[in-house]
Amino acid sequence: MANILRRPVLLLTVAAVLFSTAPVSNSIPFILFHGIGDKCSGGVSNFTQLLSNLSASPGSCLEIGNGEIDTWFMPLMHQANEACEKVKMMKELSQGYKIVAQSQGNLVARGLIEFCDDAPPVINYVSLGGPHAGIAAIPKCSSGPICAIAEDLMKLEIYNDFVQDHIAPSGYVKIPGEMTKYLDHSKYLPKLNNERPDQRNSTFKNRFMSLHNLVLVMFQNDTTLVPKETSWFGYYTDDGFDSLLSTQQTKLYIEDWIGLKALDDVGKVKYVSVSGDHLMIAYNDVVKYVVPYLMA
């Protein structure tokens, strides 16, 4: 599995757009959630500014904790709770806002949408390479001792309470053939996806169904997410890696645990496939598939 810390790369055909000073209109604002091992400064800041310039909409990256380290070691429920509190304090979002999320940041974004009480409405949500149905392999790290510690702990026992309480990506590792352990001990994704039959929450479902548009972007050459179809909520069968279910073949979709089918039935879900590896989105694809949902 490729290094999950890979930074997003924009293949810009017009680099000057990034530094333009296009006026920002009174459009509905957006916030961006970056992926694991990243932070709001640097490349993510540039990407946020690019989206704002292209859409003429005010936008900002929402940092959780201290950024890079906490993306690994702050449990996802805590990250979602912090996002909830920050959003409710941002007066500019009080009438509604839009979300763009990258990689693991999608699970924080969805936690914000589903779990946050008394929050302003999310109108459009653009997901770039999100592990929505989980990942079937433990994330590998090759960029330093911090994430290496997290990787080693997850290798010992992914569904151990200590690991679940201290390593963020453990909350969405979903190993085919170990579904009983996953449902009994995973502390984030089963709740987010309403997977436990006796704990399905209609409020979470209704909040997700309130989206006006859901854009799910999958990268055709993604080797970071296993399987890459998780970006569209597709996944392996429960008993092993031999069969891969499309989104529409999963129980989550058929039984509509989170409202994905309901959104799809009325044309509010856009399944987008772009070339490139994880988060390596081309400028033209940004313009075609992301920007319109920040302008609307």
Beta strands, then each sheet from edge to edge (+ up, - down):
strand 1: 30-33
strand 2: 59-61
strand 3: 97-102
strand 4: 122-128
strand 5: 213-219
strand 6: 235-236
strand 7: 244-245
strand 8: 269-274
sheet 1: 2+ 1+ 3+ 4+ 5+ 8+
sheet 2: 6+ 7-
end
